[in-house]
Amino acid sequence: MRHFGIIGYPLLHSFSARYFNEKFAAEKIDAEYSLFPMDNGQWTMDNGRCVRELIDSLDGMNVTLPYKQAIIPFLDRLDETAEAIGAVNVVHQRIGYNTDCLGFMESIKPLLRPEDKQALVLGTGGASKAACYGLRKLGVVPTLVSRTPREGMLGYDDLNEEVMNRHTVIVNCTPLGMLPDVDSCPPIPYERLSARHLLFDCVYNPEETLFLSKGKAQGAKIKNGMEMLYGQAKAAWKIWES
C-alpha cells in the first residue's frame, strides 16, 4: 500500500484527505491518505527530525498553513516554479513543488477582464506568494496587503478610495473566514467595492465566506477556492505518479 498525507495546523476540515481517499476508493488504488497535524512544538522538535522522518515515510505529501515556506529547509531541492514562488505545497522524493499556482491560475483566469490590471493580495504567507506569481503570469500586477506591512506592501489603513478603485481584483490568502471562524473577514473597506471588482477567496469552507458575502452585497463578482483546490490536487497526483 502507498501512503500519502498532509502536514499543517490545524487540519480540522481537510479537502485533500477527502479528495484523495475518495479517489483511491473509486479507482481501486491501493493507497491511503492521512492527516498529520503539527503544531509549532512538534515542528521544532529535535531540529525537525520528525519532519524529515515524515517526508521519507510517505510516497507523497501535501503541505498547508503555516508550513509552506518552513518546509523548504527539509527538502533536497525545489522545482522551478516552487523556487520562483518561494513556497511549497507538494513534496515527492524530497523535492518541493508548488501546484497552488496552477490551480489558482486555472480558477481565476476565466473571470479576469482586459481592464483588470492590478490586484490586492491579502496576506503574506505561502498562498499569497503563489497567487502573486500566478497573477503576474496572467498580466495582473499584485500588491501585498498586510497587518504589518513592510517595504513594497500596503497596510489595511492604506486602502483608500483611490487604491480600491485602481485595484479591481482582490485575493484573500489569509485564513480569515475559514470554518469554524466564519464570522471573521479581512478588514478591507467593503463599502468601496463595486461591480467592477472581483473577489477571490482561497478559503473554500464555508462555500461563501463573509469576505465573499460582503463583496457580493456590493455587486462584485466572487469566487471561492474550491476549484483551485481541485486543480492543485490533480496536479499533485500527476507529480506523485511520475
VEXKE-368803 format. One line per 3 residues: their letters; for each residue x negated, y negated, z of C-alpha. Coordinates in steps of 0.25 Angstrom, whole numbers, plus 5000, padded with zeros to 4 digits. Each point is the difference from the previous one (the first is absolute). Layout:
N
A) X,Y,Z  ...
END
This chain:
242
MRH) 5000,5000,5000  4995,4986,4997  5001,4989,5010
FGI) 5003,4985,4998  5004,4989,5010  5000,4986,5003
IGY) 4992,4992,5010  5006,4987,5006  5007,4994,5012
PLL) 5012,5001,5003  5005,5010,4990  5014,5000,5005
HSF) 5007,5001,4987  4990,5005,4990  5005,5000,4985
SAR) 4987,5008,4996  5003,5012,5009  5015,5001,4995
YFN) 4996,4998,4985  4989,5010,5000  5006,5011,5008
EKF) 5013,4999,4992  4991,5000,4987  4992,5013,5005
AAE) 5013,5007,5003  5007,4996,4987  4988,5004,4992
KID) 4996,5012,5008  4986,4994,5003  4993,5008,5012
AEY) 4997,4987,5008  5004,4992,5012  5000,4985,5003
SLF) 4998,4995,5014  5000,4988,5008  4987,4995,5008
PMD) 5004,4988,5008  4987,4994,5006  5000,4988,5009
NGQ) 4987,4992,5002  4995,5008,5011  5000,5013,4992
WTM) 4994,4992,4988  4988,4996,5007  4998,5013,5008
DNG) 4986,5005,4998  4996,4990,4990  5011,5005,4991
RCV) 4997,5015,5001  5014,5004,5000  5003,4992,4987
REL) 4989,5006,4993  5005,5014,5004  5014,4997,4996
IDS) 4995,4995,4986  4992,5013,4998  5011,5009,5005
LDG) 5010,4995,4990  5002,5003,4985  5005,4985,4998
MNV) 5003,4989,5009  5008,4987,5000  4996,4988,5008
TLP) 5010,4990,5005  5001,4988,5010  4991,4996,5007
YKQ) 4988,5008,4994  5000,4997,4985  4987,4992,5002
AII) 4995,5007,5013  4999,5014,4992  4990,4995,4991
PFL) 4987,5002,5008  5004,5015,5002  5000,5003,4985
DRL) 4989,5003,4990  5004,4990,4990  5012,4993,4994
DET) 5006,5001,4986  4999,4987,4991  5014,4995,5004
AEA) 4998,5002,5015  4987,4994,4999  5005,4987,4994
IGA) 5012,4999,5009  4993,5004,5013  5010,5009,5005
VNV) 5004,5015,4999  5013,5007,5001  4996,5014,4994
VHQ) 4988,5009,5004  4995,5012,4992  4987,5007,5003
RIG) 4994,4988,5008  5003,4991,4988  5010,4988,5003
YNT) 5010,4995,4990  5011,4990,4999  5013,5004,4994
DCL) 5008,4989,5007  4996,4990,4989  5005,5009,4989
GFM) 5013,5002,5007  5002,4985,5003  4997,4996,4986
ESI) 5010,5010,4994  5011,4996,5009  4998,4984,4999
KPL) 4996,4999,4985  5015,5001,4995  5004,4989,5009
LRP) 4990,4990,4996  5003,4988,4991  4991,4993,4991
EDK) 5001,4988,5009  4996,5008,5012  4985,4995,5001
QAL) 4997,4999,5015  5004,5009,5012  4999,4999,5015
VLG) 4995,5013,5007  5004,5001,5014  4990,5008,5009
TGG) 4985,5003,4998  4999,5015,5002  4998,5011,4990
ASK) 5014,4999,4994  4997,4985,4997  4987,5003,4993
AAC) 5007,5010,4991  5011,4990,4997  4990,4989,4997
YGL) 4992,5009,4991  5013,5004,4992  5005,4986,4999
RKL) 4987,4995,4994  5001,5012,4990  5014,4995,4996
GVV) 4996,4986,4998  5005,4994,5013  4991,4993,5009
PTL) 5002,5004,5015  4998,4992,5013  4999,5007,5013
VSR) 5008,4995,5012  4996,5003,5014  5004,4996,5014
TPR) 4985,4997,5002  4996,4995,4986  4985,5000,4996
EGM) 4994,4992,4989  5008,5002,4987  5012,5005,5007
LGY) 5013,4992,5004  5007,5000,5014  5015,5002,5001
DDL) 5000,4985,5004  4994,4996,4987  5012,5006,4992
NEE) 5007,4986,4997  5009,4998,4989  4990,4997,4989
VMN) 4992,5013,5004  5013,5008,4999  5005,4994,4987
RHT) 4986,5004,4994  4999,5014,5005  5012,5007,4994
VIV) 4996,5014,5004  4999,5004,5015  4995,5013,5004
NCT) 5001,5005,5014  4988,5009,5004  5003,4999,5015
PLG) 5007,5011,5008  5011,4990,5005  5014,5005,4998
MLP) 4996,5014,4999  5008,5010,5008  5002,4999,5012
DVD) 4996,4986,5000  5012,4996,4991  5003,4986,5006
SCP) 4986,4994,4996  4995,4994,4988  4989,4991,4995
PIP) 5001,4986,5004  5001,4993,4986  5010,4989,4998
YER) 5011,5008,4994  5009,4987,4997  4990,4996,4990
LSA) 5002,5013,4991  5009,5000,4988  5004,5008,4988
RHL) 4986,4997,4994  4994,5009,5011  4996,5015,5000
LFD) 4999,5006,5014  4992,5014,5000  4999,5007,5013
CVY) 4990,5011,5002  5009,5005,5011  5010,5011,4996
NPE) 5007,5004,5012  5011,4993,5002  5003,4999,4986
ETL) 5003,4985,5001  4992,4994,5010  5003,4986,5007
FLS) 4990,4994,4991  5007,5005,4988  5014,4997,5005
KGK) 4996,4985,5003  4994,4999,4986  5013,5006,4993
AQG) 5008,4990,5008  4993,4989,4993  5002,5006,4986
AKI) 4986,5006,4999  4997,5014,4993  4996,5010,5010
KNG) 4993,5014,5000  4996,5009,5011  4987,5009,5000
MEM) 5007,5014,4997  4997,5000,4985  4986,4996,5004
LYG) 4998,5012,5009  5005,5010,4990  4990,4994,4990
QAK) 4988,5001,5010  5004,5014,5004  5001,5005,4986
AAW) 4986,4994,4997  4995,5006,5013  5004,5014,4996
KIW) 4993,4999,4987  4987,4997,5007  5002,5012,5010
ES) 5003,5009,4988  4987,4996,4992
END
